[in-house]
Amino acid sequence: MKLLKLVANLGYGSRKEVTAMVRDGRITDPQGEVLYTDDEVDHSLIRVDGEPLDPPTGVLLMLNKPVGYTCSMKDPGQVVYDLLPDRFRLRSPTLSTVGRLDRETTGLLLMTDDGQLLHRIVHPKSGISKIYEATLARDLTGNEVKVFASGKLMLESERTPLAPAHLEVVGPRHARLTLTEGRYHQARRMFAAVGNHVEKLHRSRVGGLELSDLPEGQWRALQSHEIDLLFGRT
């Protein structure tokens, strides 16, 4: 792909704006040699203002989402795209969240511009599990583990029961919930269905992928071996 299209598709500017960047000598190779719009250069060898290019098309990002951000581009409040460089909103193909975390839920959020990869991750047949740490308003009663694992729990306004879910009791008001579905506000609605209320909810794991030491509000591109972990491949 020619340099002009590559850099423009990554959101650094329109083709006209990228052409101006080239003219001003802002796009170079690692040795500082100026590159030109028609050059075909490996992504890893392009620098903009001395900095490496953002991850190429087909990227999968991991973001540690803080409370107060929505998984939207259009919400009038804070959105997860505010945590990324501004140009990420302009990438082509578009960068999308892989599923959603509600405004008050924190933790592991994936984002990609690869539609096929997104579909593979969210499709029920993938069987990718998601682990949530829940802090509750009231003590657990003791029957939640059985109810969640039954495969018979119905949520309000739903017509089909939930798939069996694993609940680990960590403390009187702290539970670890493993889901393989992604219904709307599912974790919160499950606890509501057994008479409790989630005060804090944090997603710590998706498939074999954990947040590990990624600070809150920070992001990074995943490597191929980490994507393998996501799908349970080693």
C-alpha positions as CSV (number, residue, x, y, z in Angstrom):
1,M,0.0,0.0,0.0
2,K,1.3,3.5,-0.9
3,L,2.4,5.7,2.0
4,L,-0.3,8.3,1.4
5,K,-3.2,5.8,1.7
6,L,-1.6,3.9,4.6
7,V,-1.0,7.0,6.8
8,A,-4.4,8.5,5.9
9,N,-6.2,5.3,6.8
10,L,-4.6,5.3,10.2
11,G,-6.4,8.6,10.9
12,Y,-3.4,11.0,10.8
13,G,-5.3,13.2,8.4
14,S,-7.1,13.5,5.1
15,R,-5.1,12.6,2.0
16,K,-4.6,16.4,1.5
17,E,-3.4,16.8,5.1
18,V,-1.0,13.8,4.8
19,T,0.4,15.2,1.5
20,A,1.1,18.4,3.4
21,M,2.9,16.4,6.2
22,V,5.0,14.8,3.5
23,R,5.8,18.1,1.9
24,D,6.9,19.5,5.3
25,G,9.2,16.5,5.9
26,R,7.3,15.2,8.8
27,I,7.1,11.6,7.5
28,T,10.5,9.8,7.5
29,D,12.2,6.4,7.8
30,P,14.0,5.5,11.1
31,Q,17.1,7.2,9.9
32,G,15.3,10.5,9.3
33,E,15.2,10.3,5.5
34,V,12.1,11.9,4.1
35,L,9.5,9.6,2.6
36,Y,7.1,10.5,-0.2
37,T,3.4,9.9,-0.9
38,D,3.9,7.2,-3.6
39,D,6.5,5.2,-1.6
40,E,5.6,1.7,-0.6
41,V,7.4,1.2,2.7
42,D,6.9,-1.4,5.4
43,H,4.7,-0.1,8.2
44,S,7.4,-0.6,10.8
45,L,9.8,1.7,8.9
46,I,7.6,4.7,8.8
47,R,7.9,7.6,11.4
48,V,5.6,10.6,11.8
49,D,7.3,13.4,13.6
50,G,9.9,10.9,14.7
51,E,7.4,8.5,16.3
52,P,6.4,5.0,15.0
53,L,3.1,4.6,13.3
54,D,0.0,3.5,15.3
55,P,-0.7,-0.2,15.0
56,P,-1.7,-1.3,11.5
57,T,-5.1,-2.3,10.2
58,G,-6.3,-5.6,11.8
59,V,-5.3,-4.5,15.3
60,L,-6.8,-5.8,18.5
61,L,-6.4,-3.4,21.5
62,M,-6.8,-4.1,25.2
63,L,-8.1,-1.2,27.3
64,N,-8.5,-1.0,31.0
65,K,-11.7,0.9,31.1
66,P,-12.3,3.2,34.1
67,V,-15.7,4.0,35.6
68,G,-17.7,6.8,33.9
69,Y,-16.9,6.0,30.2
70,T,-19.4,4.6,27.7
71,C,-18.6,2.3,24.8
72,S,-19.8,4.8,22.1
73,M,-18.5,7.4,19.8
74,K,-21.6,9.6,20.1
75,D,-22.5,9.8,23.8
76,P,-22.4,13.4,25.1
77,G,-20.4,12.3,28.1
78,Q,-17.0,10.6,28.4
79,V,-16.5,7.8,25.9
80,V,-13.8,5.1,25.7
81,Y,-12.4,6.7,22.5
82,D,-11.4,9.7,24.7
83,L,-8.7,7.4,26.2
84,L,-7.1,6.8,22.8
85,P,-5.2,9.2,20.5
86,D,-7.7,11.5,18.7
87,R,-6.8,10.1,15.3
88,F,-8.0,6.6,16.3
89,R,-11.6,7.9,15.7
90,L,-10.7,8.6,12.1
91,R,-9.2,5.2,11.3
92,S,-10.5,3.3,8.2
93,P,-11.7,0.7,8.8
94,T,-13.4,2.0,11.9
95,L,-12.2,0.9,15.4
96,S,-15.1,-0.7,17.3
97,T,-15.5,-2.1,20.8
98,V,-15.8,-5.9,21.0
99,G,-19.1,-6.0,23.0
100,R,-19.7,-3.3,25.6
101,L,-19.2,-2.5,29.2
102,D,-21.7,-0.2,30.7
103,R,-20.7,3.2,32.1
104,E,-20.2,2.0,35.7
105,T,-18.4,-1.2,34.8
106,T,-14.6,-1.2,34.8
107,G,-11.9,-3.5,33.4
108,L,-10.9,-5.4,30.3
109,L,-12.4,-4.0,27.1
110,L,-11.3,-5.1,23.6
111,M,-11.4,-2.9,20.5
112,T,-10.6,-3.8,16.9
113,D,-10.9,-2.6,13.3
114,D,-11.2,-6.2,12.0
115,G,-14.8,-7.1,11.5
116,Q,-14.2,-10.8,11.1
117,L,-12.2,-11.0,14.2
118,L,-14.8,-9.1,16.2
119,H,-17.5,-11.5,14.9
120,R,-15.4,-14.5,15.9
121,I,-14.9,-13.2,19.5
122,V,-18.6,-12.3,20.2
123,H,-20.2,-15.2,18.4
124,P,-21.8,-17.7,20.9
125,K,-20.1,-20.6,19.2
126,S,-16.7,-19.3,20.2
127,G,-17.5,-20.1,23.8
128,I,-15.2,-17.4,25.1
129,S,-15.8,-16.9,28.8
130,K,-15.8,-13.5,30.6
131,I,-15.0,-13.2,34.3
132,Y,-16.4,-10.4,36.4
133,E,-15.6,-9.4,40.0
134,A,-18.8,-8.1,41.7
135,T,-19.2,-6.2,44.9
136,L,-22.8,-6.5,46.1
137,A,-25.1,-4.3,48.2
138,R,-26.2,-7.3,50.4
139,D,-24.8,-10.5,51.7
140,L,-25.1,-13.5,49.4
141,T,-27.8,-15.9,50.6
142,G,-26.1,-19.2,49.7
143,N,-28.3,-20.4,46.9
144,E,-26.9,-18.1,44.1
145,V,-24.3,-20.7,43.0
146,K,-27.0,-23.3,42.3
147,V,-29.4,-20.8,40.7
148,F,-26.8,-19.4,38.3
149,A,-25.5,-22.9,37.3
150,S,-29.0,-24.3,36.7
151,G,-29.4,-23.1,33.1
152,K,-33.0,-22.1,34.1
153,L,-32.6,-18.6,35.4
154,M,-34.9,-16.2,33.4
155,L,-34.2,-12.4,33.3
156,E,-37.0,-9.9,33.2
157,S,-38.3,-9.3,29.7
158,E,-36.3,-12.3,28.3
159,R,-37.9,-15.3,26.6
160,T,-35.1,-17.8,27.0
161,P,-33.2,-18.9,30.1
162,L,-29.6,-18.1,30.6
163,A,-26.9,-20.6,29.9
164,P,-25.3,-22.1,33.0
165,A,-22.9,-19.6,34.7
166,H,-20.2,-20.3,37.3
167,L,-20.3,-18.3,40.5
168,E,-17.5,-18.3,43.0
169,V,-18.2,-16.8,46.4
170,V,-15.1,-14.8,47.5
171,G,-16.7,-13.1,50.5
172,P,-20.1,-12.2,52.0
173,R,-20.6,-9.4,49.4
174,H,-17.9,-10.3,46.9
175,A,-18.4,-12.8,44.0
176,R,-16.6,-13.9,40.9
177,L,-18.9,-14.6,38.0
178,T,-18.0,-16.4,34.8
179,L,-20.3,-15.9,31.8
180,T,-20.3,-17.3,28.3
181,E,-23.1,-15.1,27.0
182,G,-23.2,-11.4,26.5
183,R,-26.8,-10.3,27.1
184,Y,-27.6,-6.7,28.0
185,H,-26.3,-5.8,31.5
186,Q,-26.3,-9.6,32.1
187,A,-24.2,-9.7,35.3
188,R,-26.2,-6.9,37.0
189,R,-29.5,-8.3,36.0
190,M,-28.6,-11.8,37.2
191,F,-27.9,-10.5,40.7
192,A,-31.0,-8.4,40.6
193,A,-33.0,-11.6,39.7
194,V,-31.9,-13.2,43.0
195,G,-32.7,-10.0,45.1
196,N,-29.3,-8.3,45.2
197,H,-27.7,-5.2,43.7
198,V,-24.3,-4.8,42.1
199,E,-22.4,-1.8,43.6
200,K,-19.2,-2.4,41.7
201,L,-18.5,-4.6,38.6
202,H,-15.1,-5.2,37.1
203,R,-14.2,-7.5,34.2
204,S,-10.9,-9.1,34.8
205,R,-10.6,-11.7,32.1
206,V,-11.8,-12.6,28.6
207,G,-11.0,-16.1,27.4
208,G,-7.4,-16.7,28.4
209,L,-6.6,-13.0,28.4
210,E,-6.1,-11.1,31.6
211,L,-5.6,-7.4,32.4
212,S,-2.4,-8.2,34.3
213,D,-0.5,-5.0,35.0
214,L,-2.2,-2.6,32.5
215,P,-3.0,0.6,34.5
216,E,-6.5,1.9,34.5
217,G,-7.3,4.1,31.5
218,Q,-4.4,2.7,29.5
219,W,-4.4,0.6,26.4
220,R,-2.0,-1.4,24.3
221,A,-2.1,-3.5,21.1
222,L,-2.2,-7.2,21.6
223,Q,0.4,-9.5,20.1
224,S,-0.5,-12.7,18.1
225,H,0.3,-15.0,21.0
226,E,-2.1,-13.0,23.2
227,I,-4.9,-13.4,20.6
228,D,-4.2,-17.1,20.7
229,L,-4.7,-16.9,24.5
230,L,-8.0,-15.2,23.9
231,F,-9.2,-18.2,22.0
232,G,-7.7,-20.7,24.3
233,R,-4.8,-21.7,22.0
234,T,-1.3,-22.1,23.4
